[in-house]
Amino acid sequence: MLATATSASLIPMLLLRPLAGIVVDRMSRKWLIATSDAAIAAISLWLAWMFWRGAMEPWHVYVIVAARSVGEAFHGPAKEASIPLLAPAGALSKLAGIDHALLGGMKLAGPVLGALTMTLLPLHGVMMVDVGTAALAIIPVLALGIPQPARTYEVRKARAVANLGGTVRFLRAAPGLLVIAGYFALSNALGAMVGPFLPLYIMGYFGGNAAHLAIVEAGEGVGFALGGALFILWSGFRGKLTTMFVAASIQKTALVLLGFSPAGTIAFAVTGAAVNGLMNTYVNAPGRVLRQTLVPQELQGRLISVTASLSSCLHPLGVVAGGCLVGRYGFRPIAQAVGILFLFSWALALLPASRNLEATLRRLRSERGRVGA
C-alpha cells in the first residue's frame, strides 16, 4: 500500500509536467501558482469532510495524493520560473540558499507542529489547518506582481507540440542538461528503493519508536537548514556541475552510514540524515541557479518541466522494486549497495558535456538573442 500510494503521487506529475511547462510559458504564472494552491486546498477540504463523516477508505488516499500531484505539476514549474523575473541574477544563489534553509526549518517544525495539532484536534480539524495555511499562501501571491517573459511571435502562434519540440532541440544542443537529468533519474529510482522504508528500518533494526524516527527527521532538517545557510555564504566551486556531483558523492555517505551502522546505535542514523540534508542544497541548488541564469526565460517553464519529468521517470519503478527487494533481503544490503554506487557520482563532473555545459548555455542564449527566437 505504501508503494502504491507513493506511485499514485508521482505518476500524474510525471505525465503532466511536459504539458504544464507549456502552460507556464503561455499563461499568467501568478494565477497558475494561486490556482494550483487553491486546487490542492480544495482537495484537503474534501479530505476534511470525509474524515468528519467517518467515510475515509484506503482507496480514497490514492485518489487524494494523485489529485494533489496534478496541482503540484503546475505549481512547481510556475514558481521556479518566476523567481528570475523577480530577482537580479546575482541574487539567485542566495535565494536558493534561503529557500533550502527555510525548507530545513519546515522539516524541523513541521513534524512537531503536526504532532501537536493531532493531539489537540480531530483529523478533520488537522486538514482544515492545511486549508487555512493554503489561504495564507495564496493571498500574498495574488498581491504580488509577477512579470511574464517576452514571447516571440513564433512561440505565441506555435502549437503545443511544436513548443515542446523546441525544448527537446534545446536539450540536444546542451547535453550537459541531459547528464543532470539522467543522474537524478537514476538517483531518484535507487533512492526510492530505500527511502520510503526508512521508518521500518529505524523501528526494526535500531529498536526505535516514533520518537526516534522524529529525531532522525529532525537531524535531516538541521542539515537542510545548515546547508542552505552555508550556500548563502559559499555557493560552491566555480563549476556548478562540479559542485553538484561532488556534493552528491558526499551525500550518499548518509546511506553508507545507515547500511553499515551497528544495531541499536541511532546516532548513525541521525548523522546520516544530517549529512543527507546538508549536501542536498549543494546537489539541487546549483542546477536550479544554472537554469534560472542561463536558460532563456521564455523556455524556462518547459525546460524545468521536461527535465523534472526525465528526472522522476524511474521513481515509481524504484518504489515498487524497493518494496520487493527490501521485503526479501532487508534494508541494510540495499542501502549499502546504493550508497557505495553513488559515492562515485563525482566522476560525472569529468564528462565533456558536464565541463562545457555553462559555456554551451551561454552560447545558445546568445544565439537565440541574435535571431530573436
Summary of the structure (lengths in Angstrom):
residues: 373
radius of gyration: 21.1
end to end distance: 47.7
largest distance: 63.9
contacts: 1290
relative contact order: 0.16
helix: 86%
strand: 0%
